[in-house]
Amino acid sequence: MVIFTQNIFAMIEAVIFDMDGLLIDSEPFWREAEITIFKKQGISLSEDDCRGTTGMRVDEVVNYWSGIYPEANLPVNEVVGSIMREVTRLVETKGTSLPGVMPLLEKLKNSQISVALASASSYSLINAVLKKLEIAGFFQVVQSAEHMEYGKPHPQVFLEAAKRLKVAPERCLVFEDSVYGVIAGKAAKMKVVAVPDGENFDKKVYCIADFKLNSLEQFDETLFASAGFDGKIRDDLKK
């Protein structure tokens, strides 16, 4: 159950969500697509290989493996396009929201907190996910790192989302599932709630997050009073 008190909203003016692996269970789609497409290029990747690049922009993933296997002479743009098309197909046919997503988005909407989506994925995939889950109306800003100089773990995508919301980074709360995303959120000087999947939950690197949850279903902002979210809700955020 999502339980809300006024405490968290005293210091937070915006919430920024990652997308893949947080709002939609799409990380398995990425692994499936990468394994399939790279195999066609003569590169055999394992599930663990793909997990190691979770949170990276797809062109960065392809360039990474191109550096590891230079003999494959990867046609980077072609491979990127093939992976994106396959992930989009899987989202459109199999995509489902993860537990706790809809109650949290509904409550944030009712509380009038500004909400953004900041993803390393392309705008085309983001739009496919928003359409599939029917959640486009919950976000005032949708920001992709697709055309940015840096992807996560660089904080650029989060900082740009905050800028477009006209909210100081220190007043933003980020929800992230990947290690790279958590690093990016902290580098942006934002509060970060890590929501790793079960296989990654115990990784020590997540200790840099302000809080760690098994699922968005666990979200209860009374947990966050210790992070400085104390006081009364701002007048302009009251219902």
C-alpha positions as a Markdown table, in Angstrom:
| # | Residue | x | y | z |
|---|---|---|---|---|
| 1 | Met | 0.0 | 0.0 | 0.0 |
| 2 | Val | 1.2 | 3.5 | -0.8 |
| 3 | Ile | 0.8 | 5.7 | 2.3 |
| 4 | Phe | 1.3 | 9.4 | 2.1 |
| 5 | Thr | 1.9 | 12.0 | 4.9 |
| 6 | Gln | 2.7 | 15.6 | 4.4 |
| 7 | Asn | 6.4 | 15.3 | 5.5 |
| 8 | Ile | 8.0 | 14.3 | 2.2 |
| 9 | Phe | 6.4 | 17.2 | 0.4 |
| 10 | Ala | 7.8 | 19.9 | 2.6 |
| 11 | Met | 11.2 | 19.8 | 0.8 |
| 12 | Ile | 10.3 | 18.0 | -2.4 |
| 13 | Glu | 8.8 | 19.9 | -5.3 |
| 14 | Ala | 9.3 | 17.3 | -8.0 |
| 15 | Val | 9.6 | 13.5 | -8.5 |
| 16 | Ile | 11.6 | 12.1 | -11.4 |
| 17 | Phe | 11.1 | 8.6 | -12.5 |
| 18 | Asp | 13.4 | 6.3 | -14.6 |
| 19 | Met | 11.5 | 4.1 | -17.0 |
| 20 | Asp | 13.0 | 0.7 | -17.9 |
| 21 | Gly | 12.9 | -1.7 | -15.0 |
| 22 | Leu | 11.1 | 0.8 | -12.8 |
| 23 | Leu | 7.8 | 1.6 | -14.5 |
| 24 | Ile | 7.8 | -1.3 | -16.9 |
| 25 | Asp | 9.3 | -4.7 | -16.6 |
| 26 | Ser | 11.4 | -4.1 | -19.8 |
| 27 | Glu | 14.9 | -5.1 | -18.7 |
| 28 | Pro | 14.3 | -8.7 | -19.7 |
| 29 | Phe | 13.3 | -7.3 | -23.2 |
| 30 | Trp | 16.6 | -5.5 | -23.4 |
| 31 | Arg | 18.6 | -8.6 | -22.5 |
| 32 | Glu | 16.6 | -10.7 | -25.0 |
| 33 | Ala | 17.0 | -8.2 | -27.8 |
| 34 | Glu | 20.7 | -7.7 | -27.2 |
| 35 | Ile | 21.5 | -11.4 | -27.0 |
| 36 | Thr | 19.6 | -12.0 | -30.2 |
| 37 | Ile | 21.0 | -9.1 | -32.2 |
| 38 | Phe | 24.6 | -9.4 | -31.1 |
| 39 | Lys | 24.5 | -13.2 | -31.9 |
| 40 | Lys | 23.7 | -12.2 | -35.5 |
| 41 | Gln | 26.9 | -10.2 | -35.5 |
| 42 | Gly | 28.9 | -13.1 | -34.2 |
| 43 | Ile | 29.0 | -12.0 | -30.5 |
| 44 | Ser | 27.6 | -14.3 | -27.9 |
| 45 | Leu | 26.4 | -12.5 | -24.8 |
| 46 | Ser | 25.1 | -14.0 | -21.6 |
| 47 | Glu | 22.3 | -12.7 | -19.4 |
| 48 | Asp | 24.9 | -11.5 | -16.9 |
| 49 | Asp | 26.8 | -9.7 | -19.7 |
| 50 | Cys | 23.7 | -7.7 | -20.5 |
| 51 | Arg | 23.0 | -7.0 | -16.8 |
| 52 | Gly | 26.4 | -5.4 | -16.6 |
| 53 | Thr | 25.3 | -2.6 | -19.0 |
| 54 | Thr | 21.8 | -2.0 | -17.5 |
| 55 | Gly | 21.0 | 1.7 | -17.4 |
| 56 | Met | 23.4 | 2.6 | -20.2 |
| 57 | Arg | 22.1 | 4.2 | -23.4 |
| 58 | Val | 21.8 | 1.7 | -26.2 |
| 59 | Asp | 24.4 | 3.3 | -28.4 |
| 60 | Glu | 26.8 | 3.2 | -25.5 |
| 61 | Val | 26.1 | -0.5 | -25.0 |
| 62 | Val | 26.8 | -1.2 | -28.6 |
| 63 | Asn | 30.0 | 0.9 | -28.6 |
| 64 | Tyr | 31.1 | -0.9 | -25.4 |
| 65 | Trp | 30.8 | -4.4 | -26.9 |
| 66 | Ser | 32.4 | -3.1 | -30.1 |
| 67 | Gly | 35.4 | -2.2 | -28.1 |
| 68 | Ile | 35.5 | -5.6 | -26.4 |
| 69 | Tyr | 35.1 | -7.4 | -29.7 |
| 70 | Pro | 36.8 | -5.1 | -32.4 |
| 71 | Glu | 37.2 | -8.1 | -34.7 |
| 72 | Ala | 33.4 | -8.2 | -35.1 |
| 73 | Asn | 33.6 | -4.8 | -36.9 |
| 74 | Leu | 30.1 | -3.9 | -35.6 |
| 75 | Pro | 27.9 | -1.6 | -37.8 |
| 76 | Val | 27.0 | 0.4 | -34.7 |
| 77 | Asn | 24.0 | 2.3 | -36.1 |
| 78 | Glu | 22.5 | -0.8 | -37.7 |
| 79 | Val | 22.9 | -2.8 | -34.4 |
| 80 | Val | 21.4 | 0.1 | -32.4 |
| 81 | Gly | 18.4 | 0.3 | -34.7 |
| 82 | Ser | 17.8 | -3.5 | -34.6 |
| 83 | Ile | 17.9 | -3.6 | -30.9 |
| 84 | Met | 15.5 | -0.7 | -30.6 |
| 85 | Arg | 13.0 | -2.2 | -33.0 |
| 86 | Glu | 13.1 | -5.5 | -31.1 |
| 87 | Val | 12.7 | -4.0 | -27.7 |
| 88 | Thr | 9.8 | -1.8 | -29.0 |
| 89 | Arg | 8.1 | -4.9 | -30.4 |
| 90 | Leu | 8.4 | -6.7 | -27.1 |
| 91 | Val | 7.1 | -3.7 | -25.2 |
| 92 | Glu | 4.1 | -3.4 | -27.5 |
| 93 | Thr | 3.3 | -7.1 | -27.3 |
| 94 | Lys | 4.3 | -8.0 | -23.7 |
| 95 | Gly | 4.8 | -4.9 | -21.7 |
| 96 | Thr | 3.2 | -4.5 | -18.3 |
| 97 | Ser | 3.6 | -2.0 | -15.5 |
| 98 | Leu | 5.5 | -3.0 | -12.4 |
| 99 | Pro | 3.8 | -3.3 | -9.0 |
| 100 | Gly | 3.0 | 0.0 | -7.3 |
| 101 | Val | 3.4 | 2.2 | -10.3 |
| 102 | Met | -0.2 | 3.2 | -10.9 |
| 103 | Pro | -1.1 | 4.0 | -7.2 |
| 104 | Leu | 2.1 | 6.1 | -6.8 |
| 105 | Leu | 1.5 | 8.1 | -10.0 |
| 106 | Glu | -2.2 | 8.6 | -9.1 |
| 107 | Lys | -1.2 | 9.9 | -5.6 |
| 108 | Leu | 1.4 | 12.2 | -7.0 |
| 109 | Lys | -1.1 | 13.6 | -9.5 |
| 110 | Asn | -3.6 | 14.3 | -6.7 |
| 111 | Ser | -0.9 | 15.9 | -4.6 |
| 112 | Gln | 0.0 | 18.3 | -7.4 |
| 113 | Ile | 3.7 | 17.4 | -7.2 |
| 114 | Ser | 5.5 | 18.0 | -10.5 |
| 115 | Val | 6.4 | 14.7 | -12.1 |
| 116 | Ala | 9.0 | 13.9 | -14.8 |
| 117 | Leu | 10.3 | 10.9 | -16.6 |
| 118 | Ala | 14.0 | 10.8 | -17.3 |
| 119 | Ser | 15.3 | 7.9 | -19.3 |
| 120 | Ala | 18.3 | 6.7 | -21.3 |
| 121 | Ser | 15.9 | 5.2 | -23.8 |
| 122 | Ser | 15.0 | 6.9 | -27.1 |
| 123 | Tyr | 11.9 | 9.1 | -27.4 |
| 124 | Ser | 10.4 | 6.5 | -29.7 |
| 125 | Leu | 10.6 | 3.8 | -27.1 |
| 126 | Ile | 9.5 | 6.1 | -24.3 |
| 127 | Asn | 6.4 | 6.9 | -26.3 |
| 128 | Ala | 5.7 | 3.2 | -26.9 |
| 129 | Val | 5.9 | 2.6 | -23.2 |
| 130 | Leu | 3.7 | 5.6 | -22.3 |
| 131 | Lys | 1.1 | 4.4 | -24.8 |
| 132 | Lys | 1.3 | 0.8 | -23.7 |
| 133 | Leu | 0.9 | 1.6 | -20.0 |
| 134 | Glu | -1.5 | 4.5 | -20.7 |
| 135 | Ile | 0.5 | 6.8 | -18.3 |
| 136 | Ala | 1.5 | 9.7 | -20.6 |
| 137 | Gly | -0.9 | 12.1 | -18.7 |
| 138 | Phe | 1.0 | 11.7 | -15.4 |
| 139 | Phe | 4.2 | 13.5 | -16.6 |
| 140 | Gln | 4.7 | 17.2 | -17.0 |
| 141 | Val | 8.1 | 16.6 | -18.6 |
| 142 | Val | 9.5 | 13.6 | -20.5 |
| 143 | Gln | 13.2 | 13.7 | -21.0 |
| 144 | Ser | 15.4 | 11.3 | -23.0 |
| 145 | Ala | 19.1 | 11.2 | -23.0 |
| 146 | Glu | 19.0 | 10.0 | -26.6 |
| 147 | His | 20.5 | 13.2 | -28.1 |
| 148 | Met | 22.5 | 14.3 | -25.1 |
| 149 | Glu | 26.3 | 14.3 | -24.9 |
| 150 | Tyr | 26.2 | 11.9 | -22.0 |
| 151 | Gly | 24.0 | 9.1 | -20.8 |
| 152 | Lys | 23.7 | 7.7 | -17.3 |
| 153 | Pro | 25.7 | 7.6 | -15.0 |
| 154 | His | 26.2 | 11.2 | -16.0 |
| 155 | Pro | 23.5 | 13.3 | -14.3 |
| 156 | Gln | 22.7 | 15.3 | -17.5 |
| 157 | Val | 19.3 | 13.8 | -18.1 |
| 158 | Phe | 18.1 | 14.4 | -14.5 |
| 159 | Leu | 19.5 | 17.9 | -14.5 |
| 160 | Glu | 17.7 | 18.7 | -17.7 |
| 161 | Ala | 14.4 | 17.3 | -16.5 |
| 162 | Ala | 14.7 | 19.4 | -13.3 |
| 163 | Lys | 15.5 | 22.5 | -15.4 |
| 164 | Arg | 12.5 | 22.0 | -17.6 |
| 165 | Leu | 10.3 | 21.5 | -14.5 |
| 166 | Lys | 11.9 | 24.8 | -13.1 |
| 167 | Val | 12.8 | 23.0 | -9.9 |
| 168 | Ala | 16.2 | 23.0 | -8.1 |
| 169 | Pro | 17.9 | 19.6 | -8.2 |
| 170 | Glu | 18.1 | 19.6 | -4.4 |
| 171 | Arg | 14.2 | 19.7 | -4.4 |
| 172 | Cys | 13.9 | 16.6 | -6.6 |
| 173 | Leu | 13.3 | 13.0 | -5.6 |
| 174 | Val | 14.5 | 10.3 | -8.0 |
| 175 | Phe | 13.2 | 6.8 | -8.3 |
| 176 | Glu | 15.7 | 4.5 | -10.0 |
| 177 | Asp | 16.3 | 0.7 | -10.4 |
| 178 | Ser | 19.8 | 0.6 | -12.0 |
| 179 | Val | 23.2 | 1.3 | -10.5 |
| 180 | Tyr | 24.0 | 3.8 | -13.2 |
| 181 | Gly | 20.8 | 5.6 | -12.6 |
| 182 | Val | 21.3 | 5.8 | -8.9 |
| 183 | Ile | 24.8 | 7.2 | -9.5 |
| 184 | Ala | 23.4 | 9.8 | -11.9 |
| 185 | Gly | 20.7 | 10.9 | -9.4 |
| 186 | Lys | 23.2 | 11.3 | -6.6 |
| 187 | Ala | 25.6 | 13.2 | -8.9 |
| 188 | Ala | 22.7 | 15.5 | -9.7 |
| 189 | Lys | 22.5 | 16.2 | -5.9 |
| 190 | Met | 19.0 | 14.8 | -5.8 |
| 191 | Lys | 17.5 | 12.4 | -3.2 |
| 192 | Val | 17.4 | 8.9 | -4.7 |
| 193 | Val | 15.2 | 6.0 | -3.9 |
| 194 | Ala | 16.7 | 2.8 | -5.4 |
| 195 | Val | 14.3 | 0.0 | -6.4 |
| 196 | Pro | 16.6 | -2.8 | -7.6 |
| 197 | Asp | 15.3 | -6.0 | -9.0 |
| 198 | Gly | 15.6 | -9.1 | -6.8 |
| 199 | Glu | 18.8 | -10.3 | -8.4 |
| 200 | Asn | 20.6 | -7.0 | -7.7 |
| 201 | Phe | 18.9 | -6.0 | -4.5 |
| 202 | Asp | 21.9 | -6.9 | -2.2 |
| 203 | Lys | 24.6 | -5.3 | -4.3 |
| 204 | Lys | 26.6 | -3.0 | -2.0 |
| 205 | Val | 26.8 | -0.2 | -4.6 |
| 206 | Tyr | 23.1 | 0.6 | -3.9 |
| 207 | Cys | 24.2 | 1.9 | -0.4 |
| 208 | Ile | 24.8 | 5.3 | -2.0 |
| 209 | Ala | 21.0 | 5.7 | -2.5 |
| 210 | Asp | 19.1 | 7.5 | 0.2 |
| 211 | Phe | 16.6 | 4.6 | 0.5 |
| 212 | Lys | 16.2 | 1.2 | -1.1 |
| 213 | Leu | 12.9 | -0.6 | -1.7 |
| 214 | Asn | 12.0 | -4.0 | -3.0 |
| 215 | Ser | 9.1 | -2.5 | -5.0 |
| 216 | Leu | 7.3 | 0.8 | -5.5 |
| 217 | Glu | 4.5 | -0.9 | -3.6 |
| 218 | Gln | 6.6 | -0.4 | -0.5 |
| 219 | Phe | 6.8 | 3.4 | -0.9 |
| 220 | Asp | 5.7 | 5.2 | 2.3 |
| 221 | Glu | 7.1 | 8.7 | 2.6 |
| 222 | Thr | 7.1 | 8.5 | 6.4 |
| 223 | Leu | 10.3 | 6.6 | 5.8 |
| 224 | Phe | 11.9 | 9.7 | 4.4 |
| 225 | Ala | 11.5 | 12.1 | 7.3 |
| 226 | Ser | 15.0 | 11.2 | 8.4 |
| 227 | Ala | 16.3 | 12.6 | 5.1 |
| 228 | Gly | 15.1 | 16.1 | 5.9 |
| 229 | Phe | 11.7 | 16.1 | 4.4 |
| 230 | Asp | 10.1 | 17.6 | 7.5 |
| 231 | Gly | 7.5 | 20.4 | 8.0 |
| 232 | Lys | 4.3 | 21.3 | 6.5 |
| 233 | Ile | 3.3 | 20.9 | 2.9 |
| 234 | Arg | 3.8 | 24.0 | 0.8 |
| 235 | Asp | 0.6 | 26.0 | 0.4 |
| 236 | Asp | 0.7 | 25.7 | -3.4 |
| 237 | Leu | 0.9 | 22.0 | -3.2 |
| 238 | Lys | -2.2 | 21.5 | -0.9 |
| 239 | Lys | -5.2 | 20.0 | -2.4 |
